[in-house]
């Protein structure tokens, strides 16, 4: 399949440094390709083996971890912040104590989009910092009463990371590797900005085609935010997770029990729209740190997903157009 030929004109038209994409079935990658360079102004080609930053597509993975803990019987969708942090309850207003795991997963906790991450990231371990995010929720004005309305929030997912850490006594990063990545044989996954500082060894972060002043782990959100946003990996590794999600969406055996998987995908937080090309409902998620962009569309009825990535934060249109091009390619061979 001519994935490279499909991506090349989109990358050129949108002025993107690089653009990658793949067509994924529940039993593996059907086709993939990448065009462009790791850093604008250089001749170092981007590759499919490069680490592509997934941004908020991380949230689907954190939700999977919480789902596994639900399947283990260690937490419930109805569990509250007070249930999981009884030692902190007296320090939190009642309205925050009653926020549930389900409300956090569905972006209905009423918390703002972001916390003030820099002060939170200055002291203690990452587990301490995420616990600080729970406490900080008690001193902020909520944008709505918990459960009242959808309000997309990184803060919700940092608290979910803190809940997983409290339940298990282990860092979220370790839990993700053990419970999600290892069973799916995702062997090359990391956290934070990509590459070695000053070296063009991975896709460099860009804004509107212009490279950032530097690269590497620190050119990203502070690590406290990782459960909401900071996973990176080669597109083939991401595809292994997408394959498992397709299985779950089709009611086939996956990491999660069928009941928990169905409950998670019934919540808000991942887009659900009717699309002719999907043969019914298509599920969508995207992610960015404003310097990279990632996009996934699931079509479970047709057992296919389309993933696209760019090392430019202003690549929403380019990644969507790339997904459309991959859909057209797939339709051409599946008729």
Buried (B, 14 or more C-beta within 10 A) or exposed (E): BEBBEBBBEBBEEBBBBBBBBBBBBBEEBBBBBBBBBBBBEEEBEBBBEBBBBBBBBBBBBBBBBBBBBBBEEBBEBEBBBBBBBEEBBEEBEEEBBBBBBBBBBBBBBBBBEEBEBEEBBEEEEBBEBBBBBBBBBBEBEBBEEBBEEEBEBBBBBBBBBBBBBBBBEEBBBEBBBBBBBEEBEBEEBBBBBBBEEEEBBBBBBBBEBEBBEEBBBEBBBBBBBBBBBBBBBBBBBBBBBBBBBBBBBBEBEBBBBEEBBEBBBEBBBBEEEEBEBBBEBBBBBBBBBBBBBBBBBBBBBBBBBBBBBBBBBBBBEBBBBBBBBBBEBBEEEEE
